[in-house]
Amino acid sequence: MSQPVIIYSTANCSDCNQVKQLMKEQDIPFEVRDVMTSTVYQEEVEKLGFMGVPVTVSGAHVVKGFNLPELKELIAAAK
């Protein structure tokens, strides 16, 4: 795996859970950063230009929400 995958998330976010499930199905390891438990993680999301979650990051790829075509590109780049 060339690039780590980070998913900015919250506990009760259905789109976040869909992103995590997709990564599991594709055997992509990922780190979850809960923005509700860390102001640092909240600030990281804001620096990326977003206010909500999920935000999925791998290298130069940044995907907001559960955008399947963009997530597939991110997965291909992360492998």
mmCIF file of the N, C-alpha and C atoms, coordinates in Angstrom:
data_MODEL
# 
_entry.id   MODEL 
# 
loop_
_atom_site.group_PDB 
_atom_site.id 
_atom_site.type_symbol 
_atom_site.label_atom_id 
_atom_site.label_alt_id 
_atom_site.label_comp_id 
_atom_site.label_asym_id 
_atom_site.label_entity_id 
_atom_site.label_seq_id 
_atom_site.pdbx_PDB_ins_code 
_atom_site.Cartn_x 
_atom_site.Cartn_y 
_atom_site.Cartn_z 
_atom_site.occupancy 
_atom_site.B_iso_or_equiv 
_atom_site.pdbx_formal_charge 
_atom_site.auth_seq_id 
_atom_site.auth_comp_id 
_atom_site.auth_asym_id 
_atom_site.auth_atom_id 
_atom_site.pdbx_PDB_model_num 
ATOM 1   N N  . MET A 1 1  ? 0.847   -1.181 0.000  1.00 0.00 ? 1  MET A N  1 
ATOM 2   C CA . MET A 1 1  ? 0.000   0.000  0.000  1.00 0.00 ? 1  MET A CA 1 
ATOM 3   C C  . MET A 1 1  ? 0.881   1.229  0.000  1.00 0.00 ? 1  MET A C  1 
ATOM 4   N N  . SER A 1 2  ? 0.634   2.122  -0.919 1.00 0.00 ? 2  SER A N  1 
ATOM 5   C CA . SER A 1 2  ? 1.519   3.267  -1.068 1.00 0.00 ? 2  SER A CA 1 
ATOM 6   C C  . SER A 1 2  ? 1.111   4.461  -0.223 1.00 0.00 ? 2  SER A C  1 
ATOM 7   N N  . GLN A 1 3  ? -0.160  4.687  -0.019 1.00 0.00 ? 3  GLN A N  1 
ATOM 8   C CA . GLN A 1 3  ? -0.622  5.857  0.731  1.00 0.00 ? 3  GLN A CA 1 
ATOM 9   C C  . GLN A 1 3  ? -1.581  5.422  1.837  1.00 0.00 ? 3  GLN A C  1 
ATOM 10  N N  . PRO A 1 4  ? -1.374  5.916  3.063  1.00 0.00 ? 4  PRO A N  1 
ATOM 11  C CA . PRO A 1 4  ? -2.345  5.601  4.114  1.00 0.00 ? 4  PRO A CA 1 
ATOM 12  C C  . PRO A 1 4  ? -3.681  6.285  3.828  1.00 0.00 ? 4  PRO A C  1 
ATOM 13  N N  . VAL A 1 5  ? -4.750  5.676  4.303  1.00 0.00 ? 5  VAL A N  1 
ATOM 14  C CA . VAL A 1 5  ? -6.091  6.236  4.135  1.00 0.00 ? 5  VAL A CA 1 
ATOM 15  C C  . VAL A 1 5  ? -6.586  6.703  5.498  1.00 0.00 ? 5  VAL A C  1 
ATOM 16  N N  . ILE A 1 6  ? -7.062  7.944  5.542  1.00 0.00 ? 6  ILE A N  1 
ATOM 17  C CA . ILE A 1 6  ? -7.616  8.525  6.759  1.00 0.00 ? 6  ILE A CA 1 
ATOM 18  C C  . ILE A 1 6  ? -9.065  8.890  6.474  1.00 0.00 ? 6  ILE A C  1 
ATOM 19  N N  . ILE A 1 7  ? -9.959  8.470  7.373  1.00 0.00 ? 7  ILE A N  1 
ATOM 20  C CA . ILE A 1 7  ? -11.375 8.819  7.252  1.00 0.00 ? 7  ILE A CA 1 
ATOM 21  C C  . ILE A 1 7  ? -11.747 9.690  8.443  1.00 0.00 ? 7  ILE A C  1 
ATOM 22  N N  . TYR A 1 8  ? -12.082 10.942 8.163  1.00 0.00 ? 8  TYR A N  1 
ATOM 23  C CA . TYR A 1 8  ? -12.596 11.833 9.201  1.00 0.00 ? 8  TYR A CA 1 
ATOM 24  C C  . TYR A 1 8  ? -14.075 11.528 9.329  1.00 0.00 ? 8  TYR A C  1 
ATOM 25  N N  . SER A 1 9  ? -14.521 11.289 10.557 1.00 0.00 ? 9  SER A N  1 
ATOM 26  C CA . SER A 1 9  ? -15.829 10.702 10.770 1.00 0.00 ? 9  SER A CA 1 
ATOM 27  C C  . SER A 1 9  ? -16.432 11.177 12.085 1.00 0.00 ? 9  SER A C  1 
ATOM 28  N N  . THR A 1 10 ? -17.679 10.777 12.316 1.00 0.00 ? 10 THR A N  1 
ATOM 29  C CA . THR A 1 10 ? -18.317 10.870 13.627 1.00 0.00 ? 10 THR A CA 1 
ATOM 30  C C  . THR A 1 10 ? -18.997 9.534  13.897 1.00 0.00 ? 10 THR A C  1 
ATOM 31  N N  . ALA A 1 11 ? -19.358 9.310  15.140 1.00 0.00 ? 11 ALA A N  1 
ATOM 32  C CA . ALA A 1 11 ? -19.878 8.006  15.546 1.00 0.00 ? 11 ALA A CA 1 
ATOM 33  C C  . ALA A 1 11 ? -21.177 7.617  14.842 1.00 0.00 ? 11 ALA A C  1 
ATOM 34  N N  . ASN A 1 12 ? -22.102 8.536  14.690 1.00 0.00 ? 12 ASN A N  1 
ATOM 35  C CA . ASN A 1 12 ? -23.423 8.189  14.158 1.00 0.00 ? 12 ASN A CA 1 
ATOM 36  C C  . ASN A 1 12 ? -23.658 8.707  12.748 1.00 0.00 ? 12 ASN A C  1 
ATOM 37  N N  . CYS A 1 13 ? -22.638 8.673  11.921 1.00 0.00 ? 13 CYS A N  1 
ATOM 38  C CA . CYS A 1 13 ? -22.707 9.201  10.557 1.00 0.00 ? 13 CYS A CA 1 
ATOM 39  C C  . CYS A 1 13 ? -22.879 8.034  9.583  1.00 0.00 ? 13 CYS A C  1 
ATOM 40  N N  . SER A 1 14 ? -24.039 7.959  8.923  1.00 0.00 ? 14 SER A N  1 
ATOM 41  C CA . SER A 1 14 ? -24.292 6.824  8.026  1.00 0.00 ? 14 SER A CA 1 
ATOM 42  C C  . SER A 1 14 ? -23.376 6.836  6.806  1.00 0.00 ? 14 SER A C  1 
ATOM 43  N N  . ASP A 1 15 ? -23.112 8.013  6.227  1.00 0.00 ? 15 ASP A N  1 
ATOM 44  C CA . ASP A 1 15 ? -22.185 8.074  5.089  1.00 0.00 ? 15 ASP A CA 1 
ATOM 45  C C  . ASP A 1 15 ? -20.779 7.657  5.513  1.00 0.00 ? 15 ASP A C  1 
ATOM 46  N N  . CYS A 1 16 ? -20.388 8.045  6.725  1.00 0.00 ? 16 CYS A N  1 
ATOM 47  C CA . CYS A 1 16 ? -19.072 7.648  7.240  1.00 0.00 ? 16 CYS A CA 1 
ATOM 48  C C  . CYS A 1 16 ? -18.987 6.126  7.328  1.00 0.00 ? 16 CYS A C  1 
ATOM 49  N N  . ASN A 1 17 ? -20.057 5.513  7.842  1.00 0.00 ? 17 ASN A N  1 
ATOM 50  C CA . ASN A 1 17 ? -20.077 4.057  7.963  1.00 0.00 ? 17 ASN A CA 1 
ATOM 51  C C  . ASN A 1 17 ? -20.017 3.385  6.599  1.00 0.00 ? 17 ASN A C  1 
ATOM 52  N N  . GLN A 1 18 ? -20.642 3.985  5.590  1.00 0.00 ? 18 GLN A N  1 
ATOM 53  C CA . GLN A 1 18 ? -20.574 3.427  4.235  1.00 0.00 ? 18 GLN A CA 1 
ATOM 54  C C  . GLN A 1 18 ? -19.145 3.486  3.698  1.00 0.00 ? 18 GLN A C  1 
ATOM 55  N N  . VAL A 1 19 ? -18.453 4.590  3.948  1.00 0.00 ? 19 VAL A N  1 
ATOM 56  C CA . VAL A 1 19 ? -17.063 4.717  3.491  1.00 0.00 ? 19 VAL A CA 1 
ATOM 57  C C  . VAL A 1 19 ? -16.204 3.662  4.179  1.00 0.00 ? 19 VAL A C  1 
ATOM 58  N N  . LYS A 1 20 ? -16.363 3.505  5.489  1.00 0.00 ? 20 LYS A N  1 
ATOM 59  C CA . LYS A 1 20 ? -15.573 2.514  6.233  1.00 0.00 ? 20 LYS A CA 1 
ATOM 60  C C  . LYS A 1 20 ? -15.854 1.105  5.720  1.00 0.00 ? 20 LYS A C  1 
ATOM 61  N N  . GLN A 1 21 ? -17.133 0.794  5.468  1.00 0.00 ? 21 GLN A N  1 
ATOM 62  C CA . GLN A 1 21 ? -17.498 -0.527 4.957  1.00 0.00 ? 21 GLN A CA 1 
ATOM 63  C C  . GLN A 1 21 ? -16.868 -0.777 3.589  1.00 0.00 ? 21 GLN A C  1 
ATOM 64  N N  . LEU A 1 22 ? -16.878 0.228  2.725  1.00 0.00 ? 22 LEU A N  1 
ATOM 65  C CA . LEU A 1 22 ? -16.260 0.098  1.407  1.00 0.00 ? 22 LEU A CA 1 
ATOM 66  C C  . LEU A 1 22 ? -14.767 -0.207 1.539  1.00 0.00 ? 22 LEU A C  1 
ATOM 67  N N  . MET A 1 23 ? -14.089 0.488  2.427  1.00 0.00 ? 23 MET A N  1 
ATOM 68  C CA . MET A 1 23 ? -12.651 0.248  2.619  1.00 0.00 ? 23 MET A CA 1 
ATOM 69  C C  . MET A 1 23 ? -12.406 -1.170 3.114  1.00 0.00 ? 23 MET A C  1 
ATOM 70  N N  . LYS A 1 24 ? -13.250 -1.645 4.031  1.00 0.00 ? 24 LYS A N  1 
ATOM 71  C CA . LYS A 1 24 ? -13.114 -3.018 4.530  1.00 0.00 ? 24 LYS A CA 1 
ATOM 72  C C  . LYS A 1 24 ? -13.321 -4.022 3.401  1.00 0.00 ? 24 LYS A C  1 
ATOM 73  N N  . GLU A 1 25 ? -14.358 -3.794 2.584  1.00 0.00 ? 25 GLU A N  1 
ATOM 74  C CA . GLU A 1 25 ? -14.646 -4.707 1.468  1.00 0.00 ? 25 GLU A CA 1 
ATOM 75  C C  . GLU A 1 25 ? -13.498 -4.755 0.468  1.00 0.00 ? 25 GLU A C  1 
ATOM 76  N N  . GLN A 1 26 ? -12.782 -3.651 0.313  1.00 0.00 ? 26 GLN A N  1 
ATOM 77  C CA . GLN A 1 26 ? -11.666 -3.570 -0.632 1.00 0.00 ? 26 GLN A CA 1 
ATOM 78  C C  . GLN A 1 26 ? -10.324 -3.909 0.021  1.00 0.00 ? 26 GLN A C  1 
ATOM 79  N N  . ASP A 1 27 ? -10.367 -4.348 1.285  1.00 0.00 ? 27 ASP A N  1 
ATOM 80  C CA . ASP A 1 27 ? -9.150  -4.689 2.042  1.00 0.00 ? 27 ASP A CA 1 
ATOM 81  C C  . ASP A 1 27 ? -8.165  -3.529 2.110  1.00 0.00 ? 27 ASP A C  1 
ATOM 82  N N  . ILE A 1 28 ? -8.699  -2.331 2.300  1.00 0.00 ? 28 ILE A N  1 
ATOM 83  C CA . ILE A 1 28 ? -7.866  -1.137 2.422  1.00 0.00 ? 28 ILE A CA 1 
ATOM 84  C C  . ILE A 1 28 ? -7.783  -0.765 3.899  1.00 0.00 ? 28 ILE A C  1 
ATOM 85  N N  . PRO A 1 29 ? -6.598  -0.836 4.497  1.00 0.00 ? 29 PRO A N  1 
ATOM 86  C CA . PRO A 1 29 ? -6.475  -0.391 5.890  1.00 0.00 ? 29 PRO A CA 1 
ATOM 87  C C  . PRO A 1 29 ? -6.705  1.113  5.980  1.00 0.00 ? 29 PRO A C  1 
ATOM 88  N N  . PHE A 1 30 ? -7.316  1.534  7.063  1.00 0.00 ? 30 PHE A N  1 
ATOM 89  C CA . PHE A 1 30 ? -7.595  2.961  7.217  1.00 0.00 ? 30 PHE A CA 1 
ATOM 90  C C  . PHE A 1 30 ? -7.550  3.355  8.686  1.00 0.00 ? 30 PHE A C  1 
ATOM 91  N N  . GLU A 1 31 ? -7.345  4.638  8.898  1.00 0.00 ? 31 GLU A N  1 
ATOM 92  C CA . GLU A 1 31 ? -7.374  5.223  10.233 1.00 0.00 ? 31 GLU A CA 1 
ATOM 93  C C  . GLU A 1 31 ? -8.618  6.093  10.326 1.00 0.00 ? 31 GLU A C  1 
ATOM 94  N N  . VAL A 1 32 ? -9.377  5.942  11.401 1.00 0.00 ? 32 VAL A N  1 
ATOM 95  C CA . VAL A 1 32 ? -10.556 6.773  11.630 1.00 0.00 ? 32 VAL A CA 1 
ATOM 96  C C  . VAL A 1 32 ? -10.177 7.893  12.582 1.00 0.00 ? 32 VAL A C  1 
ATOM 97  N N  . ARG A 1 33 ? -10.526 9.111  12.198 1.00 0.00 ? 33 ARG A N  1 
ATOM 98  C CA . ARG A 1 33 ? -10.306 10.275 13.055 1.00 0.00 ? 33 ARG A CA 1 
ATOM 99  C C  . ARG A 1 33 ? -11.663 10.898 13.357 1.00 0.00 ? 33 ARG A C  1 
ATOM 100 N N  . ASP A 1 34 ? -12.121 10.713 14.589 1.00 0.00 ? 34 ASP A N  1 
ATOM 101 C CA . ASP A 1 34 ? -13.436 11.198 15.010 1.00 0.00 ? 34 ASP A CA 1 
ATOM 102 C C  . ASP A 1 34 ? -13.349 12.683 15.347 1.00 0.00 ? 34 ASP A C  1 
ATOM 103 N N  . VAL A 1 35 ? -13.992 13.502 14.534 1.00 0.00 ? 35 VAL A N  1 
ATOM 104 C CA . VAL A 1 35 ? -13.914 14.954 14.718 1.00 0.00 ? 35 VAL A CA 1 
ATOM 105 C C  . VAL A 1 35 ? -14.692 15.433 15.943 1.00 0.00 ? 35 VAL A C  1 
ATOM 106 N N  . MET A 1 36 ? -15.550 14.582 16.491 1.00 0.00 ? 36 MET A N  1 
ATOM 107 C CA . MET A 1 36 ? -16.302 14.967 17.687 1.00 0.00 ? 36 MET A CA 1 
ATOM 108 C C  . MET A 1 36 ? -15.470 14.808 18.953 1.00 0.00 ? 36 MET A C  1 
ATOM 109 N N  . THR A 1 37 ? -14.390 14.053 18.874 1.00 0.00 ? 37 THR A N  1 
ATOM 110 C CA . THR A 1 37 ? -13.573 13.814 20.064 1.00 0.00 ? 37 THR A CA 1 
ATOM 111 C C  . THR A 1 37 ? -12.251 14.562 20.033 1.00 0.00 ? 37 THR A C  1 
ATOM 112 N N  . SER A 1 38 ? -11.966 15.267 18.944 1.00 0.00 ? 38 SER A N  1 
ATOM 113 C CA . SER A 1 38 ? -10.672 15.939 18.816 1.00 0.00 ? 38 SER A CA 1 
ATOM 114 C C  . SER A 1 38 ? -10.800 17.247 18.046 1.00 0.00 ? 38 SER A C  1 
ATOM 115 N N  . THR A 1 39 ? -10.438 18.341 18.693 1.00 0.00 ? 39 THR A N  1 
ATOM 116 C CA . THR A 1 39 ? -10.438 19.630 17.988 1.00 0.00 ? 39 THR A CA 1 
ATOM 117 C C  . THR A 1 39 ? -9.344  19.654 16.930 1.00 0.00 ? 39 THR A C  1 
ATOM 118 N N  . VAL A 1 40 ? -8.273  18.902 17.140 1.00 0.00 ? 40 VAL A N  1 
ATOM 119 C CA . VAL A 1 40 ? -7.203  18.819 16.142 1.00 0.00 ? 40 VAL A CA 1 
ATOM 120 C C  . VAL A 1 40 ? -7.758  18.229 14.849 1.00 0.00 ? 40 VAL A C  1 
ATOM 121 N N  . TYR A 1 41 ? -8.540  17.159 14.954 1.00 0.00 ? 41 TYR A N  1 
ATOM 122 C CA . TYR A 1 41 ? -9.131  16.535 13.768 1.00 0.00 ? 41 TYR A CA 1 
ATOM 123 C C  . TYR A 1 41 ? -10.132 17.472 13.105 1.00 0.00 ? 41 TYR A C  1 
ATOM 124 N N  . GLN A 1 42 ? -10.907 18.214 13.908 1.00 0.00 ? 42 GLN A N  1 
ATOM 125 C CA . GLN A 1 42 ? -11.838 19.199 13.349 1.00 0.00 ? 42 GLN A CA 1 
ATOM 126 C C  . GLN A 1 42 ? -11.073 20.232 12.527 1.00 0.00 ? 42 GLN A C  1 
ATOM 127 N N  . GLU A 1 43 ? -9.961  20.709 13.080 1.00 0.00 ? 43 GLU A N  1 
ATOM 128 C CA . GLU A 1 43 ? -9.146  21.710 12.384 1.00 0.00 ? 43 GLU A CA 1 
ATOM 129 C C  . GLU A 1 43 ? -8.547  21.149 11.101 1.00 0.00 ? 43 GLU A C  1 
ATOM 130 N N  . GLU A 1 44 ? -8.141  19.875 11.121 1.00 0.00 ? 44 GLU A N  1 
ATOM 131 C CA . GLU A 1 44 ? -7.586  19.251 9.916  1.00 0.00 ? 44 GLU A CA 1 
ATOM 132 C C  . GLU A 1 44 ? -8.630  19.233 8.797  1.00 0.00 ? 44 GLU A C  1 
ATOM 133 N N  . VAL A 1 45 ? -9.877  18.903 9.126  1.00 0.00 ? 45 VAL A N  1 
ATOM 134 C CA . VAL A 1 45 ? -10.957 18.887 8.131  1.00 0.00 ? 45 VAL A CA 1 
ATOM 135 C C  . VAL A 1 45 ? -11.184 20.294 7.588  1.00 0.00 ? 45 VAL A C  1 
ATOM 136 N N  . GLU A 1 46 ? -11.188 21.284 8.476  1.00 0.00 ? 46 GLU A N  1 
ATOM 137 C CA . GLU A 1 46 ? -11.383 22.671 8.048  1.00 0.00 ? 46 GLU A CA 1 
ATOM 138 C C  . GLU A 1 46 ? -10.252 23.132 7.130  1.00 0.00 ? 46 GLU A C  1 
ATOM 139 N N  . LYS A 1 47 ? -9.015  22.719 7.428  1.00 0.00 ? 47 LYS A N  1 
ATOM 140 C CA . LYS A 1 47 ? -7.872  23.088 6.576  1.00 0.00 ? 47 LYS A CA 1 
ATOM 141 C C  . LYS A 1 47 ? -7.989  22.477 5.183  1.00 0.00 ? 47 LYS A C  1 
ATOM 142 N N  . LEU A 1 48 ? -8.685  21.343 5.097  1.00 0.00 ? 48 LEU A N  1 
ATOM 143 C CA . LEU A 1 48 ? -8.928  20.714 3.795  1.00 0.00 ? 48 LEU A CA 1 
ATOM 144 C C  . LEU A 1 48 ? -10.045 21.425 3.035  1.00 0.00 ? 48 LEU A C  1 
ATOM 145 N N  . GLY A 1 49 ? -10.737 22.348 3.714  1.00 0.00 ? 49 GLY A N  1 
ATOM 146 C CA . GLY A 1 49 ? -11.782 23.129 3.063  1.00 0.00 ? 49 GLY A CA 1 
ATOM 147 C C  . GLY A 1 49 ? -13.189 22.612 3.286  1.00 0.00 ? 49 GLY A C  1 
ATOM 148 N N  . PHE A 1 50 ? -13.368 21.754 4.283  1.00 0.00 ? 50 PHE A N  1 
ATOM 149 C CA . PHE A 1 50 ? -14.677 21.159 4.534  1.00 0.00 ? 50 PHE A CA 1 
ATOM 150 C C  . PHE A 1 50 ? -15.153 21.451 5.948  1.00 0.00 ? 50 PHE A C  1 
ATOM 151 N N  . MET A 1 51 ? -16.466 21.375 6.133  1.00 0.00 ? 51 MET A N  1 
ATOM 152 C CA . MET A 1 51 ? -17.053 21.575 7.456  1.00 0.00 ? 51 MET A CA 1 
ATOM 153 C C  . MET A 1 51 ? -17.708 20.297 7.976  1.00 0.00 ? 51 MET A C  1 
ATOM 154 N N  . GLY A 1 52 ? -18.056 19.372 7.093  1.00 0.00 ? 52 GLY A N  1 
ATOM 155 C CA . GLY A 1 52 ? -18.754 18.158 7.497  1.00 0.00 ? 52 GLY A CA 1 
ATOM 156 C C  . GLY A 1 52 ? -17.944 16.912 7.204  1.00 0.00 ? 52 GLY A C  1 
ATOM 157 N N  . VAL A 1 53 ? -18.509 15.770 7.585  1.00 0.00 ? 53 VAL A N  1 
ATOM 158 C CA . VAL A 1 53 ? -17.876 14.475 7.367  1.00 0.00 ? 53 VAL A CA 1 
ATOM 159 C C  . VAL A 1 53 ? -18.859 13.575 6.617  1.00 0.00 ? 53 VAL A C  1 
ATOM 160 N N  . PRO A 1 54 ? -18.391 12.516 6.008  1.00 0.00 ? 54 PRO A N  1 
ATOM 161 C CA . PRO A 1 54 ? -17.018 12.037 6.003  1.00 0.00 ? 54 PRO A CA 1 
ATOM 162 C C  . PRO A 1 54 ? -16.132 12.795 5.021  1.00 0.00 ? 54 PRO A C  1 
ATOM 163 N N  . VAL A 1 55 ? -14.873 12.832 5.370  1.00 0.00 ? 55 VAL A N  1 
ATOM 164 C CA . VAL A 1 55 ? -13.826 13.285 4.458  1.00 0.00 ? 55 VAL A CA 1 
ATOM 165 C C  . VAL A 1 55 ? -12.783 12.181 4.466  1.00 0.00 ? 55 VAL A C  1 
ATOM 166 N N  . THR A 1 56 ? -12.473 11.659 3.289  1.00 0.00 ? 56 THR A N  1 
ATOM 167 C CA . THR A 1 56 ? -11.518 10.565 3.157  1.00 0.00 ? 56 THR A CA 1 
ATOM 168 C C  . THR A 1 56 ? -10.296 11.087 2.422  1.00 0.00 ? 56 THR A C  1 
ATOM 169 N N  . VAL A 1 57 ? -9.114  10.815 2.997  1.00 0.00 ? 57 VAL A N  1 
ATOM 170 C CA . VAL A 1 57 ? -7.870  11.359 2.467  1.00 0.00 ? 57 VAL A CA 1 
ATOM 171 C C  . VAL A 1 57 ? -6.865  10.235 2.263  1.00 0.00 ? 57 VAL A C  1 
ATOM 172 N N  . SER A 1 58 ? -6.192  10.281 1.122  1.00 0.00 ? 58 SER A N  1 
ATOM 173 C CA . SER A 1 58 ? -5.068  9.391  0.854  1.00 0.00 ? 58 SER A CA 1 
ATOM 174 C C  . SER A 1 58 ? -4.139  10.115 -0.104 1.00 0.00 ? 58 SER A C  1 
ATOM 175 N N  . GLY A 1 59 ? -2.985  10.526 0.395  1.00 0.00 ? 59 GLY A N  1 
ATOM 176 C CA . GLY A 1 59 ? -2.062  11.291 -0.437 1.00 0.00 ? 59 GLY A CA 1 
ATOM 177 C C  . GLY A 1 59 ? -2.712  12.578 -0.895 1.00 0.00 ? 59 GLY A C  1 
ATOM 178 N N  . ALA A 1 60 ? -2.711  12.811 -2.206 1.00 0.00 ? 60 ALA A N  1 
ATOM 179 C CA . ALA A 1 60 ? -3.304  14.026 -2.771 1.00 0.00 ? 60 ALA A CA 1 
ATOM 180 C C  . ALA A 1 60 ? -4.805  13.883 -3.017 1.00 0.00 ? 60 ALA A C  1 
ATOM 181 N N  . HIS A 1 61 ? -5.360  12.683 -2.823 1.00 0.00 ? 61 HIS A N  1 
ATOM 182 C CA . HIS A 1 61 ? -6.788  12.454 -3.041 1.00 0.00 ? 61 HIS A CA 1 
ATOM 183 C C  . HIS A 1 61 ? -7.580  12.828 -1.792 1.00 0.00 ? 61 HIS A C  1 
ATOM 184 N N  . VAL A 1 62 ? -8.592  13.655 -1.969 1.00 0.00 ? 62 VAL A N  1 
ATOM 185 C CA . VAL A 1 62 ? -9.490  14.043 -0.880 1.00 0.00 ? 62 VAL A CA 1 
ATOM 186 C C  . VAL A 1 62 ? -10.915 13.906 -1.400 1.00 0.00 ? 62 VAL A C  1 
ATOM 187 N N  . VAL A 1 63 ? -11.735 13.130 -0.678 1.00 0.00 ? 63 VAL A N  1 
ATOM 188 C CA . VAL A 1 63 ? -13.111 12.885 -1.115 1.00 0.00 ? 63 VAL A CA 1 
ATOM 189 C C  . VAL A 1 63 ? -14.063 13.279 0.007  1.00 0.00 ? 63 VAL A C  1 
ATOM 190 N N  . LYS A 1 64 ? -15.034 14.126 -0.316 1.00 0.00 ? 64 LYS A N  1 
ATOM 191 C CA . LYS A 1 64 ? -16.069 14.526 0.639  1.00 0.00 ? 64 LYS A CA 1 
ATOM 192 C C  . LYS A 1 64 ? -17.296 13.665 0.420  1.00 0.00 ? 64 LYS A C  1 
ATOM 193 N N  . GLY A 1 65 ? -17.858 13.160 1.496  1.00 0.00 ? 65 GLY A N  1 
ATOM 194 C CA . GLY A 1 65 ? -19.085 12.376 1.424  1.00 0.00 ? 65 GLY A CA 1 
ATOM 195 C C  . GLY A 1 65 ? -18.841 10.964 0.910  1.00 0.00 ? 65 GLY A C  1 
ATOM 196 N N  . PHE A 1 66 ? -19.944 10.279 0.582  1.00 0.00 ? 66 PHE A N  1 
ATOM 197 C CA . PHE A 1 66 ? -19.849 8.944  -0.002 1.00 0.00 ? 66 PHE A CA 1 
ATOM 198 C C  . PHE A 1 66 ? -20.025 9.086  -1.504 1.00 0.00 ? 66 PHE A C  1 
ATOM 199 N N  . ASN A 1 67 ? -18.939 9.479  -2.160 1.00 0.00 ? 67 ASN A N  1 
ATOM 200 C CA . ASN A 1 67 ? -18.918 9.684  -3.608 1.00 0.00 ? 67 ASN A CA 1 
ATOM 201 C C  . ASN A 1 67 ? -18.195 8.476  -4.205 1.00 0.00 ? 67 ASN A C  1 
ATOM 202 N N  . LEU A 1 68 ? -18.967 7.481  -4.620 1.00 0.00 ? 68 LEU A N  1 
ATOM 203 C CA . LEU A 1 68 ? -18.391 6.201  -5.028 1.00 0.00 ? 68 LEU A CA 1 
ATOM 204 C C  . LEU A 1 68 ? -17.353 6.315  -6.143 1.00 0.00 ? 68 LEU A C  1 
ATOM 205 N N  . PRO A 1 69 ? -17.608 7.045  -7.228 1.00 0.00 ? 69 PRO A N  1 
ATOM 206 C CA . PRO A 1 69 ? -16.573 7.139  -8.268 1.00 0.00 ? 69 PRO A CA 1 
ATOM 207 C C  . PRO A 1 69 ? -15.255 7.733  -7.744 1.00 0.00 ? 69 PRO A C  1 
ATOM 208 N N  . GLU A 1 70 ? -15.348 8.776  -6.933 1.00 0.00 ? 70 GLU A N  1 
ATOM 209 C CA . GLU A 1 70 ? -14.128 9.385  -6.392 1.00 0.00 ? 70 GLU A CA 1 
ATOM 210 C C  . GLU A 1 70 ? -13.452 8.473  -5.376 1.00 0.00 ? 70 GLU A C  1 
ATOM 211 N N  . LEU A 1 71 ? -14.248 7.754  -4.580 1.00 0.00 ? 71 LEU A N  1 
ATOM 212 C CA . LEU A 1 71 ? -13.666 6.817  -3.620 1.00 0.00 ? 71 LEU A CA 1 
ATOM 213 C C  . LEU A 1 71 ? -12.948 5.675  -4.336 1.00 0.00 ? 71 LEU A C  1 
ATOM 214 N N  . LYS A 1 72 ? -13.495 5.219  -5.469 1.00 0.00 ? 72 LYS A N  1 
ATOM 215 C CA . LYS A 1 72 ? -12.826 4.162  -6.236 1.00 0.00 ? 72 LYS A CA 1 
ATOM 216 C C  . LYS A 1 72 ? -11.476 4.639  -6.762 1.00 0.00 ? 72 LYS A C  1 
ATOM 217 N N  . GLU A 1 73 ? -11.395 5.904  -7.177 1.00 0.00 ? 73 GLU A N  1 
ATOM 218 C CA . GLU A 1 73 ? -10.108 6.466  -7.610 1.00 0.00 ? 73 GLU A CA 1 
ATOM 219 C C  . GLU A 1 73 ? -9.128  6.508  -6.444 1.00 0.00 ? 73 GLU A C  1 
ATOM 220 N N  . LEU A 1 74 ? -9.608  6.926  -5.281 1.00 0.00 ? 74 LEU A N  1 
ATOM 221 C CA . LEU A 1 74 ? -8.761  6.985  -4.089 1.00 0.00 ? 74 LEU A CA 1 
ATOM 222 C C  . LEU A 1 74 ? -8.249  5.588  -3.738 1.00 0.00 ? 74 LEU A C  1 
ATOM 223 N N  . ILE A 1 75 ? -9.132  4.588  -3.791 1.00 0.00 ? 75 ILE A N  1 
ATOM 224 C CA . ILE A 1 75 ? -8.747  3.209  -3.479 1.00 0.00 ? 75 ILE A CA 1 
ATOM 225 C C  . ILE A 1 75 ? -7.682  2.719  -4.449 1.00 0.00 ? 75 ILE A C  1 
ATOM 226 N N  . ALA A 1 76 ? -7.866  2.975  -5.733 1.00 0.00 ? 76 ALA A N  1 
ATOM 227 C CA . ALA A 1 76 ? -6.882  2.548  -6.735 1.00 0.00 ? 76 ALA A CA 1 
ATOM 228 C C  . ALA A 1 76 ? -5.523  3.178  -6.464 1.00 0.00 ? 76 ALA A C  1 
ATOM 229 N N  . ALA A 1 77 ? -5.517  4.439  -6.068 1.00 0.00 ? 77 ALA A N  1 
ATOM 230 C CA . ALA A 1 77 ? -4.258  5.126  -5.787 1.00 0.00 ? 77 ALA A CA 1 
ATOM 231 C C  . ALA A 1 77 ? -3.631  4.645  -4.485 1.00 0.00 ? 77 ALA A C  1 
ATOM 232 N N  . ALA A 1 78 ? -4.460  4.172  -3.551 1.00 0.00 ? 78 ALA A N  1 
ATOM 233 C CA . ALA A 1 78 ? -3.959  3.749  -2.242 1.00 0.00 ? 78 ALA A CA 1 
ATOM 234 C C  . ALA A 1 78 ? -3.363  2.349  -2.273 1.00 0.00 ? 78 ALA A C  1 
ATOM 235 N N  . LYS A 1 79 ? -3.697  1.560  -3.295 1.00 0.00 ? 79 LYS A N  1 
ATOM 236 C CA . LYS A 1 79 ? -3.209  0.168  -3.357 1.00 0.00 ? 79 LYS A CA 1 
ATOM 237 C C  . LYS A 1 79 ? -1.771  0.096  -3.797 1.00 0.00 ? 79 LYS A C  1 
# 
